[in-house]
């Protein structure tokens, strides 16, 4: 069996795009693949194939990154033909080959309907992907709820207890440090086991500065006496406006202030004529999920994230 990127020969990319979008887990169509390639968010060197000795494609894997990314950020699509007797083995070898070429193990996002665990065909499709991820070093699993707001949901009201203002980079860095304390976000908690809160804050700030959103959108949330309550970092993806990052400092939690911060972000994007605002939170972060529910965000899917422990 041969494992190779779509740069290997002149027909590989066309063959990868033509691979059937079959199976219970939603796959990418040829049109979508071409669109992502045109946007430089897929690259031929990030599209990998497995073929048998007769040149028949048995599997494909497609990694995604931002247009300016040096390396792929996430595995976006992994398929193995239903005729393959051991999909775990083929998928593992394909991922291992690509990871060696990348010099990294990007995370793997699996987008699933909310009822996936009660549907046997989906549970089986998830199981072999999860096992292949585990064997290739993607040993940490997080399940996230993907939320979406549209204008039909209506704008949340202003609570009136907080004021929002612009702030310096140093002020935002300190706010990132403060809100990470006792976080219920699983990735944040894991990161803080391996690095300081300030290191994590610096990385978070860099991430959001590199996102399509503007730095001028960010706001500090304060109580009337100027006490820091939290922060609002509206952001964007290459496809939609996004909630981005928000949080309340530990000593102000439990007072419903998260609702006002989320409302501020929602109203900001809405005034910019956003037709859709997306957001995600861990299934274990019950308070944040409840805040999205109260703000009339709807759950559209569950995103299973498989990543390396101490993600590379």
Secondary structure by P-SEA (a helix, b strand, c coil): ccccccccccaaaaaaaacccccccccccaaaaaaaaaacccccccccccccccccccbbbbbbbcccccccccccbbbbccccccaaaaaaaaaaaaaaaaccccbbbbbbcccccccaaaaaaaaaaaaaaaaacccbbbbbbbbbbccccccccccccbbbbbbcaaaaaaaaaaaacccccaaaaaaaacccaaaaaaaaaaaaaacccccccbbbbbcccccccbbbbbbcccccccccbbbbcccccccaaaaaaaaaaaaaaaaacccbbbbcccccaaaaaaaaaaacccccbbbbbbbccccc
